[in-house]
Amino acid sequence: MEKLYQTSTTIGRLFDYFAPYLTLLTKPSGRKLFLLLLAMVAVQYATSINHLFKWFLRMVDGTSLNAYYYLLGKTVVPLDKFAQITVGLALSLIPDELKGLPVFLIIDDTLQPKFGVHFECYKTMYDHARHNGSNYLKGHCFVAMAICVPVMDGSKMQYLHVPVGFRLRNDESKLEMASALVELAMEEFPASAMAILLCDSWYPKGEVLKTVKKHENLELIANIRVDTCIYDLPPKSTGKRGRPAKKGRQLDIHADFDFIRVGDYFIAVRTALTNLFGDLPVYITVTTPDVLNHKTYRVFISSVDPTRLEKRFSDKRSMLSDTLGGQILWLLPLFLYSFRWLIEVMFYEQKTFWSFGLYRLRSKEGIANFVNFSSMCYACMKLLPRFDDRFSMLLDESPQTCKFFLGEAIRSEIFLYRFMPNSENRIKSSPDFDLFAHLEDFLLRKLA
């Protein structure tokens, strides 16, 4: 903790990190946004904007509470540009020796229960997980995207997941919202990079599939419905007159796949055709814990062949983690799909520790801005230790631990700044606190 406080101001380092976001707003709005982001990091449990104002903002700034409500509800905040900045920051972390590895984009939606009917976009929605014991939930639906990039952890490689952005659903289709998020991310990708979209069975259709087919460097690995039509590859030409068949016979996942036991599951794979990708052969994986129980079957689709994935990883064997390096070739797409669950971890952490669902804002713009600002702080806790060597001690810590340490540092700096003018003996305190004597000048110079 001593080094964390004394090397240089934590507030200054956070300002440098958030500077690309702040420059997209006017100076007054950027100043309020930065102070709001500081409050989200410094206050461990934010129950509302009023709570942040009472316990942090009013102590460091003379701006009124209504100004922050105006920032959230009325100011035009370029959330799409913010999402692209986050993607760019994440991609910049990839070291040169890992440039050839695929980067994962994960899309999913999450429900947030709310009490009261005065929120915009408030709806009664079907809840497949039955979080409250009912099949239906009253509240909001958010479509989110996260990005996973390969980074070095000592001598091993791991994938770091970072939230990109949230969109609050109203009358828009979840497919359209997810497609728009993927488009934003792909604008930041170099043409040589391979991106793989990971999603559950809701998304591999419609607008999302159109987006995947639009980009040559974007592939798809997804869970699909068990009743999806699957066809054998086209039969060889017989030389007879007539148009040759474009597809083989329709396959049955229960009878036409040869299962072998891998651990606790029976798994079968084969190359086939689907209506989802037309004439493009795809890689189908079927899993089940009990081959006799048809209700337990799950089907996964991969638009990229395992041999192509193997080539991407072939010269990185020495850096791969033991889990990834030990995968059988034909199980590689199924293993890579497991990274999709990282977005569920993100949802859990943000809802449990980051006050995700405690917003008390009625407008759609206010809710979307608050959730995305909180997500930016969460992403900062994942990225900042890798950009700034002075935070390297936090590399292996959770975002919650990083938030605790940085929050302590911010509150200490604010306390010392407020304490200095009232110090009885400035000469005695100056050797220890010279660093914080310029905090007011820094805030005025950087944020004004």
N, C-alpha and C positions, 0 to 999 in steps of 0.2 A: 504493500500500500504506500510506503514512503516514496518509492520511486515513481509510482503512478501519479502522486500529487506533485512532486517537486521537479520533475524533469522539465515540464512546461505546462501551460494551462490546458486542462482537458477541454474546456469550452472552446479554446482556439483550435484544437485538433478536430473537434466535432464540426466547427464552422467550416474548416477546410474540406471536410468530407461532404457536407451538405451544400457547399457553395454552388455546384452545378445545378442543383434544384432551385436554389434561391434566386439565381440570376434570371430565371424564366418569369419571375414576378416583378412587380414594381418594388422600389426600395422599401416603402412602408410595409407592404404586404410581406415581402421577404423577411423583414425584421421581425414581424409578428409570427410568421411561420417558424423561424428559427427558435424563437423563445418558446413557442408551443411545443416544438420537438424536444427542446431541452427539458421542458416540464414533463413530457411523457417518459423521458429516460430517468429524470431525477425523482419523480413521485412513483413509488413502487406499485401503487394500486389506485388508478385513476377512475373514480366512479362517475365523473361528469366533467364538463368544461369548467363548471363552477368550482368543483373540487380542485382542479389544477390551478385555477386562478387564486383560490383562497390560500392554498398551501405553497405556491411557488411564484406564479406570475406577478401578483400584486407586490411581492417583496423585491422583485428585480426590475420592475418596469412600471411606469406611471400610466400605461394604457388601460382603458376601462375594460370591464368584462364584455360589454356589448361589442367592442372592437373585435374580439376573438370569435364571437358568434357571427359577426359580419364576415370575417375571414372565411369561416367554414361554410356559411350558407349563401353568401352573395358574391364573393370574389370568384372570378373565373380562374379556376386552378387547372392547369394543363396536365391532368393525371396521365394522359397517354404519353406525353413527353417524359414525365417522371418515370413511367414504367420502362421506357426505352433507355433512360439513363441508368436505371438499375441493371438492366440486361447488359449494357455496355461495361459497367463496372465489374459485373460477374465474369464476363468474357475476358476482361483484361487480366484476371487472376490466373488464367491458364498458362502454365510455363511452356517454353518453346518445345521441350521434349515430349509434351502431351498434346500438342496442337492437333495431331491426327485422330485423337479419340473422339467419339461422339459426345455431343452435349444433349441433355434431356430437357424437354419442355413438358411439364406436367399440368394438366388442366383437370379441374374438378369443381363441384359446387358444394356449398355448405349451407345449412339452415340455421337461423338464429331466432329462437323464440323471443317475442316481445309481448308485454302486457299493456293493453291500451290500443285504441283504434285510430288515434290521431296521427300516427306516423304515415308518411307517404310510402307507397309500395307495400303497405301492410296487407297480407293475404293469408288465406287458409290453404296450406299446401300438404301434399301427401308426404309422409315421413316413413320411408322404408325401414329405417332403423328403430322406429318407435321409442325415441328417447324419453318421452313422457308417458309411456304406456298406452298411447293412442296411435292410430294409423295416420292421424292428421296433426298438423302443427300450425299455430298462428304466429306469424312473424315475417321475417325477411329471408330472401334467398340471394346468396352471393355466388357469382362465378369467379373463380380465382385461377391464377397461373403461377407456377414456380419454375425456376430454372436450376438444373443440376450441372455443375461444371467440374471437370477433373482438376484436382490440386494435389500437390505433394505434401505428405505428412511424414517427415523424416525421409526414410528411404522407400516408403510405400506410397502408393497412389490411393486417393479416396475421392468420392464425389461429394461436393459441398452444395446443399440445396438452399436457395434464397427465394423469398417471395417476390414476385414481380408486381402484382397488382390485383385489386378486387373490383368487381363491377356489381352494382346493386340491380337486381332484376326487377323490372316493372312489367311492361307488355312485350319486351323483346324476347326472342327465343334464346334459350341457353346455348344452342348451337351457333347462332349468330354472334353472341357475346364471346364465346370461346374462340371462334374463328377470328374475330377482331383482335383479341389478345395475342393470338399466335402470329397474325400478320404484323403486329407492332414489333414483336420479338424478332421475326425473320428479317426485318429491315436492318437490324444491327448485326446480322450474321455475315461473315465473309463467305464468298461463293464456294471456297474450298472446304469449309467446315461441314460436318455431317450433324444434322439435328434430328433427334428422334422424339416424336410426340408420344407420350404415354397417357392413356386415359382408360376409363372403365367403359362398360358396354353402352352407356348413354350416348357417347360422343362420336363413335366411328360411323358417321352418316352425314348426309346433307352438306351444310356449309363447311363443316370441319374437313370432310373428305375432299371437297373442292379445293380447300386451302392446301392440303397435303399434296394433291396432284399438281397444283400450280407451281410448287417449288421443287426443283430437281434435287436439292440437298436436304429435303425434309422427308423423313420416313415415319412410319406409324407402327407401334406395337401396342395392341389394345386387347382388352377382354371384349368378346362379342357374345351376342345372344346364342343360346344353344340351338335355337330353331333357325339360325341363319342357313341359307341354302349354300351348300358346298358341293362342288363338282370335281370330277376327276379331270386330269389334263386331256386335251384334245387327242383323239385316236390318230394313229398314223394314217396317212393317205393310202387308200386302196387302189388308186389309179383309175377308178370307175368315174363315169360322168356324174355331174352334179356338184353342188357346193359342199365342201368338206365341213364336218361338224366343228363348231367353235369351242364346244365344251364336251367333256365326257359325261358319263352317267352321274346322276346325283348320288352323293355319298351319305351314308348314315354313320354318325359319330359313334354309335353303339356297336355296329356290326362291321364297318369297313376300316376300322383303325386297329392296328396291332399294338396292344398295350404290353409294356414291361414294367416291372416294379422298381421304383426308385425311392428308397426310404419308406415313408408311410403312404406314398401315392403310386397309382398306376398312371403312366404317361405314355401317350402315343403321338407321333408326329408324321406329317407328310406334306408334300407340296401339292397344292390344289388351286382351283379357281373359285371365285365368289362373285356375286353380283355387285359387291362393294367396289371391286377394282377391275371389273370387266375382264379383258383378255390378259391382264397382268397376273402371272402366277404368284401366289402368296404362300407363306409358311404357316401351316395350321398345327397348333398344339392342343391336345385334349388331355385333361387331368381329371382324376376322380379317386377318392379314397376307397370306393367300393364299386367295382365294375357291375355289380348286380343291381345297384340302386341308381336308377337313371336320374333321379333328382339331384344327385351330387356331382354331375358332370359340369365341367367348365371348359370353355373354348377360348383360345387366344389366337390372335392373328398377327403376323409380322410381314410388313411389306418389304423388308430387307432380309436377304438370305443369310443364314448363319456363316457361310463361308466369307461373305463380305465383312461381317462383323469380326470374324477371326483375323482377317488381314489387318483390320484397324488395330487390333490388340496384339498382333503377332510379335512385333519388335518391342513390346512393352512388358514382356513376361517378367522381367526382373524387378519391375516397379509395381506390379499388380499386387493387390491384397491376396491373401491366401484363399479367401472366399471366391473372388472373381477368377483368379488364376486356375482354380481347381475345377472349373465348370466344364462339363462335356460339351462338345461343339454343338450338338443338336439341341441342347438345353439352354444355350446362351440367350436366345430371345426371351424365354420364360424367366430366366434369372434377371435380365435387364428390366423386365416388367416390374420386378419387385421394387425398383426405385420409385414406382408410383406411390407407394405407401408413405414416402417422405412428406407428401403434401398433407396427409392425414396427421402426421406428427406436428406439422406446422399449425394446422387448425387447432389441435389439442392445446398446444403451448400458448397460442394467441388467445384462445378463449379462457384458458385457466389462469394464465399469469400476466396477460397483456391487456386485460379489460376490453376484449374485442366486442362483447355484446352489451356493454354497459353504457353505450351512447344514449344521450337524452336529447336528441335533435330530431325535429319533425320532418324537415325537408329532405328530399332525396339527395340533393347536392351536399348538404351538411353531413348526412350519414356516410355517403361515399367518401367524402374528404377525410372525415375523422378516421374511418377504418383504414384508408390508404396511408394516412400520416402515421398511424400506429404501425402499419406494415413496413413503412420506410425505416422507422426506428428499429424494428426487429431485424430488418436486413442489415442495418448499420452494425448491429451487434455481431452479425455473422461475418461481415466484410472488413470492418475497421481493423481488427487484430491482424489481418493479412496485408493491409495496406500500410500500416504504421508499426514499425518494429518496436516502438515503445510500449505497444500493447501485446507483444508476443506472448507474455505470460498467460493471456486469456485465449490462446488459440484452441486449446482443448476443452474449454469451458462451454457450458450451455449459454444461449442468449439471455436466460434469466440471471445467471451468475454475472455475465458481462454487464447487464443492466444494473445489477446491485453495486458492482464496483464503480462503474462510471457515475451512477447516481450519487454515491458517497463522495466521489471526487468533485462533482459539480456543486453539491451542497456545501462542501468544505471551502471551495473557492469563493462561493457567494458569501459565506459567513466571514471569511477572512477579508474580503473586499469591504463588507459592511463594518467589520471590526476595526480596520485600519484607521479611519478618520477619528475614531474615539479612543485610540491608543494613548495612554498617558506618557509613554516613553517611546517615541517613534524611532529614536536612535537605536534603542536596545532591540526593537523588533525588526528593524529594516534588514539586517543580514538574513533573517529567516523568511521574510515576507516581501522582499523586493519584487519577486515574480508577480505578486498579485496587486502591486501598487498601480499597475498600468491597466487593470481590468476595465475600469470605467472608460479610459481612452480607447481601449480595444473595442468595446461595445459601441461606442459612439462612432468610431472610425469605420468599423466593418458593417454595422447594421443601419446606421443613420442614412 
